Amino acid sequence: MNDIPLIEFVGGGTYTYGALQDAQTILSTARPKSRKYIFLVTDGFSNGKDPIPVAEELKANNVTIFTIGIQSGNYDELYNISSFPKETHSFLLGSFKEFEKLARGALMQDHKLGYSIKLSNPDRCNILCNNTNFSEDQNRK
């Protein structure tokens, strides 16, 4: 416990381009008429390639993108990544605690009790976890 203050934070790990590319790969296998959403949450400025072109491709394929910057997020970039109307799809919050409060409120408000549908093939739920086709870019680590 005494070692925690000695841990150095290493910045520069915000690879938004790669995250959106991975989302694009995942959503490419979704049902064609299903609603597709991305919630991009970051506390930094993206580094690496420009994420805007990938975001534009996703939005052109009917993917709705919400962006949430925490504390020091690059709001201009997040605003451009988000879907229209941008004012209701892009947010800048003061802290992770504020984000947690927002997320918990949304989950409690949106979660409805009901019945569940039994899957005919439960192994399909694990297809994303077992998929090794996603790029493993060292810049994201």
Backbone as numpy.savetxt, mean C-alpha at the origin, in Angstrom:
# Nx Ny Nz CAx CAy CAz Cx Cy Cz
16.52 -4.70 26.62 15.71 -3.52 26.62 16.57 -2.26 26.62
17.72 -2.30 27.28 18.61 -1.14 27.34 19.29 -0.86 26.01
19.31 -1.84 25.11 19.96 -1.67 23.81 19.09 -0.95 22.79
17.80 -0.86 23.03 16.90 -0.25 22.05 17.31 1.18 21.70
17.65 2.04 22.65 18.06 3.40 22.28 19.33 3.44 21.43
20.12 2.37 21.44 21.37 2.34 20.68 21.17 1.96 19.21
19.98 1.50 18.87 19.72 1.09 17.49 19.67 2.32 16.60
20.43 2.26 15.51 20.45 3.38 14.57 19.39 3.17 13.49
18.65 4.24 13.19 17.68 4.19 12.11 18.42 4.43 10.80
18.22 3.54 9.84 18.82 3.69 8.53 17.71 4.09 7.56
17.77 5.29 7.07 16.75 5.78 6.14 17.01 5.33 4.72
16.13 5.73 3.84 16.33 5.46 2.42 15.72 4.17 1.94
14.85 3.55 2.71 14.28 2.28 2.30 12.89 2.40 1.72
12.50 3.58 1.27 11.15 3.78 0.74 11.18 3.60 -0.76
10.86 2.40 -1.21 10.92 2.07 -2.65 9.49 1.97 -3.18
8.84 3.11 -3.32 7.45 3.19 -3.73 7.24 2.57 -5.10
8.16 2.80 -6.01 8.07 2.23 -7.36 7.92 0.71 -7.29
8.79 0.07 -6.53 8.76 -1.39 -6.39 7.49 -1.89 -5.73
7.01 -1.14 -4.73 5.77 -1.53 -4.05 4.60 -1.49 -5.03
4.54 -0.44 -5.85 3.44 -0.33 -6.82 3.58 -1.38 -7.92
4.81 -1.71 -8.30 5.01 -2.79 -9.28 4.52 -4.12 -8.73
4.84 -4.40 -7.47 4.36 -5.64 -6.85 2.84 -5.66 -6.80
2.24 -4.53 -6.45 0.77 -4.45 -6.42 0.20 -4.70 -7.81
0.86 -4.16 -8.82 0.42 -4.35 -10.20 0.47 -5.83 -10.58
1.51 -6.52 -10.17 1.64 -7.96 -10.44 0.53 -8.74 -9.74
0.30 -8.43 -8.49 -0.74 -9.12 -7.72 -2.11 -8.88 -8.34
-2.40 -7.63 -8.65 -3.73 -7.28 -9.16 -3.95 -7.74 -10.59
-2.89 -8.09 -11.30 -3.05 -8.58 -12.68 -3.76 -9.93 -12.72
-3.77 -10.63 -11.59 -4.45 -11.94 -11.54 -5.84 -11.85 -10.90
-6.27 -10.64 -10.57 -7.59 -10.46 -9.95 -8.69 -10.66 -10.98
-9.87 -10.96 -10.49 -11.02 -11.09 -11.38 -11.20 -9.79 -12.16
-11.44 -9.85 -13.46 -11.49 -8.65 -14.29 -12.48 -7.58 -13.81
-13.64 -7.97 -13.33 -14.64 -6.98 -12.94 -14.64 -6.67 -11.45
-13.66 -7.20 -10.71 -13.60 -6.93 -9.28 -13.08 -5.53 -9.02
-13.45 -4.97 -7.87 -12.92 -3.68 -7.46 -11.52 -3.89 -6.89
-10.62 -3.03 -7.29 -9.23 -3.17 -6.85 -8.79 -1.87 -6.17
-8.21 -2.02 -4.97 -7.78 -0.87 -4.18 -6.34 -1.06 -3.71
-5.62 0.03 -3.66 -4.29 0.06 -3.06 -4.31 1.14 -1.99
-3.79 0.79 -0.81 -3.60 1.76 0.26 -2.09 1.86 0.47
-1.52 2.93 -0.03 -0.08 3.15 0.07 0.20 4.00 1.30
0.89 3.40 2.26 1.21 4.09 3.51 2.73 4.22 3.60
3.21 5.44 3.80 4.65 5.65 3.87 4.99 6.78 4.83
6.20 6.71 5.36 6.67 7.79 6.23 7.90 8.46 5.63
8.10 8.28 4.34 9.29 8.86 3.74 9.10 9.30 2.31
10.19 9.64 1.72 10.24 10.04 0.33 10.71 8.84 -0.47
10.07 8.57 -1.59 10.47 7.41 -2.37 11.85 7.65 -2.96
12.60 6.56 -3.07 13.89 6.64 -3.75 13.90 5.56 -4.81
14.77 5.67 -5.74 14.76 4.75 -6.87 14.00 5.38 -8.01
13.33 4.57 -8.78 12.60 5.06 -9.96 11.36 5.86 -9.57
10.92 6.68 -10.50 9.72 7.50 -10.33 8.48 6.59 -10.28
7.68 6.62 -9.19 6.52 5.75 -9.08 5.28 6.24 -9.84
5.29 7.47 -10.31 4.09 8.05 -10.93 3.65 7.27 -12.18
4.55 6.88 -13.10 4.08 6.12 -14.28 3.38 4.80 -13.94
3.89 4.08 -12.94 3.25 2.83 -12.54 1.88 3.12 -11.94
1.80 4.18 -11.13 0.51 4.57 -10.55 -0.49 4.92 -11.65
-0.04 5.61 -12.67 -0.92 5.98 -13.79 -1.43 4.73 -14.53
-0.56 3.75 -14.72 -0.97 2.48 -15.35 -2.03 1.78 -14.49
-1.79 1.73 -13.20 -2.74 1.09 -12.30 -4.10 1.78 -12.37
-4.09 3.11 -12.29 -5.35 3.86 -12.34 -6.05 3.68 -13.69
-5.27 3.58 -14.77 -5.85 3.35 -16.10 -6.53 1.97 -16.18
-6.10 1.06 -15.31 -6.69 -0.28 -15.24 -7.72 -0.38 -14.11
-8.32 0.75 -13.76 -9.41 0.83 -12.78 -9.02 0.41 -11.37
-7.79 0.67 -10.99 -7.35 0.44 -9.62 -7.47 1.78 -8.89
-8.13 1.77 -7.74 -8.26 2.98 -6.93 -7.11 3.02 -5.94
-6.39 4.14 -5.91 -5.23 4.27 -5.05 -5.46 5.36 -4.00
-5.35 4.95 -2.74 -5.36 5.88 -1.61 -3.92 6.01 -1.14
-3.48 7.21 -0.83 -2.13 7.40 -0.30 -2.21 8.05 1.07
-1.37 7.57 1.96 -1.33 8.08 3.33 0.13 8.33 3.70
0.48 9.58 3.87 1.82 9.95 4.31 1.81 10.13 5.82
2.80 9.57 6.47 2.91 9.68 7.92 4.09 10.60 8.23
3.82 11.66 8.91 4.81 12.60 9.43 5.63 13.29 8.33
6.50 12.58 7.65 7.38 13.25 6.70 7.20 12.73 5.28
6.04 12.21 4.96 5.81 11.72 3.61 5.85 12.85 2.59
6.22 12.52 1.37 6.29 13.50 0.30 4.88 13.73 -0.24
4.20 14.73 0.30 2.79 14.91 -0.02 2.54 15.18 -1.50
3.40 15.95 -2.16 3.20 16.22 -3.58 3.21 14.93 -4.39
4.17 14.06 -4.11 4.25 12.79 -4.83 3.04 11.91 -4.51
2.69 11.82 -3.23 1.55 11.00 -2.84 0.26 11.52 -3.47
0.12 12.82 -3.52 -1.05 13.45 -4.13 -1.15 13.05 -5.61
-0.02 13.04 -6.31 -0.01 12.66 -7.72 -0.23 11.17 -7.94
0.15 10.35 -6.99 -0.07 8.90 -7.10 -1.54 8.56 -6.89
-2.21 9.30 -6.02 -3.57 8.95 -5.62 -4.59 9.11 -6.75
-5.72 8.45 -6.56 -6.83 8.50 -7.52 -7.59 9.81 -7.38
-8.43 10.07 -8.36 -9.28 11.26 -8.38 -10.59 10.97 -7.66
-11.16 11.87 -6.92 -10.62 13.19 -6.60 -9.51 13.07 -5.56
-8.41 13.68 -5.84 -7.21 13.53 -5.03 -7.41 13.99 -3.58
-8.26 14.96 -3.37 -8.50 15.48 -2.02 -9.11 14.43 -1.09
-9.80 13.45 -1.66 -10.42 12.41 -0.83 -9.65 11.08 -0.91
-8.54 11.07 -1.63 -7.75 9.85 -1.78 -6.31 10.01 -1.31
-5.97 11.18 -0.78 -4.60 11.43 -0.34 -4.63 12.13 1.02
-3.85 11.60 1.96 -3.88 12.11 3.33 -2.46 12.25 3.87
-2.26 13.23 4.72 -1.00 13.39 5.43 -1.34 13.45 6.91
-0.80 12.49 7.66 -1.08 12.39 9.10 0.17 12.73 9.90
-0.04 13.18 11.12 1.06 13.63 11.96 1.90 12.54 12.59
1.34 11.34 12.76 2.07 10.29 13.46 1.46 8.91 13.15
2.23 7.86 13.47 1.70 6.51 13.31 0.55 6.26 14.28
0.59 6.92 15.43 -0.51 6.79 16.40 -1.81 7.32 15.78
-1.71 8.44 15.09 -2.87 9.01 14.41 -3.37 8.07 13.31
-2.43 7.44 12.59 -2.80 6.46 11.56 -3.50 5.25 12.19
-2.95 4.76 13.29 -3.55 3.62 13.97 -4.99 3.94 14.40
-5.19 5.12 14.93 -6.53 5.54 15.36 -7.48 5.58 14.16
-7.01 6.14 13.06 -7.82 6.21 11.84 -8.16 4.81 11.33
-7.15 3.94 11.27 -7.35 2.58 10.77 -8.30 1.78 11.66
-8.11 1.88 12.97 -9.00 1.16 13.89 -10.44 1.65 13.76
-10.61 2.95 13.63 -11.95 3.51 13.44 -12.59 3.02 12.16
-11.82 2.98 11.08 -12.35 2.52 9.80 -12.71 1.05 9.86
-11.86 0.26 10.50 -12.14 -1.19 10.60 -13.39 -1.45 11.43
-13.51 -0.73 12.53 -14.68 -0.95 13.39 -15.95 -0.47 12.72
-15.86 0.61 11.98 -17.03 1.17 11.32 -17.45 0.32 10.12
-16.47 -0.19 9.38 -16.78 -0.91 8.15 -17.04 -2.40 8.34
-16.54 -2.96 9.43 -16.69 -4.40 9.64 -18.13 -4.71 10.03
-18.72 -5.57 9.25 -20.10 -5.97 9.52 -20.13 -7.47 9.82
-20.93 -7.83 10.78 -21.08 -9.24 11.09 -21.95 -9.89 10.03
-21.67 -11.11 9.74 -22.46 -11.83 8.73 -21.94 -13.25 8.60
-22.32 -13.89 7.54 -21.90 -15.27 7.35 -20.68 -15.29 6.43
-19.94 -16.37 6.49 -18.79 -16.49 5.60 -19.08 -17.55 4.55
-18.44 -17.40 3.44 -18.64 -18.31 2.32 -17.49 -19.31 2.31
-17.83 -20.59 2.30 -16.80 -21.63 2.29 -16.16 -21.67 0.90
-14.83 -21.67 0.88 -14.11 -21.71 -0.38 -14.11 -23.13 -0.93
-14.29 -23.26 -2.22 -14.25 -24.58 -2.82 -12.82 -25.11 -2.88
-11.85 -24.20 -2.93 -10.45 -24.61 -2.97 -9.65 -23.70 -2.04
-9.54 -24.05 -0.74 -8.86 -23.19 0.23 -7.40 -22.93 -0.09
-6.76 -23.81 -0.88 -5.35 -23.60 -1.21 -5.13 -22.34 -2.03
-6.16 -21.85 -2.71 -6.03 -20.63 -3.51 -5.74 -19.41 -2.63
-6.11 -19.49 -1.35 -5.84 -18.36 -0.45 -4.35 -18.13 -0.28
-3.56 -19.16 -0.39 -2.13 -19.06 -0.16 -1.32 -18.81 -1.42
-1.99 -18.64 -2.55 -1.26 -18.51 -3.82 -0.31 -17.32 -3.82
-0.69 -16.20 -3.18 0.19 -15.04 -3.17 1.41 -15.26 -2.31
1.24 -15.95 -1.19 2.37 -16.19 -0.30 3.38 -17.14 -0.92
2.91 -18.05 -1.74 3.79 -19.05 -2.34 4.33 -18.63 -3.70
3.89 -17.49 -4.21 4.30 -17.05 -5.54 5.71 -16.48 -5.47
6.63 -17.08 -6.21 8.02 -16.61 -6.20 8.33 -15.76 -7.43
7.31 -15.38 -8.18 7.53 -14.59 -9.38 7.69 -13.11 -9.10
7.45 -12.66 -7.88 7.58 -11.25 -7.58 9.06 -10.88 -7.55
9.36 -9.70 -8.03 10.76 -9.26 -8.07 11.29 -9.06 -6.67
12.51 -9.45 -6.47 13.15 -9.30 -5.16 14.25 -8.24 -5.32
13.87 -7.02 -5.36 14.80 -5.92 -5.56 15.49 -5.58 -4.25
16.80 -5.56 -4.27 17.56 -5.29 -3.06 17.36 -3.87 -2.57
16.92 -2.96 -3.45 16.72 -1.56 -3.02 15.63 -1.42 -2.01
14.71 -2.39 -1.94 13.59 -2.28 -1.01 13.96 -2.72 0.39
15.10 -3.28 0.57 15.47 -3.82 1.89 16.33 -2.88 2.65
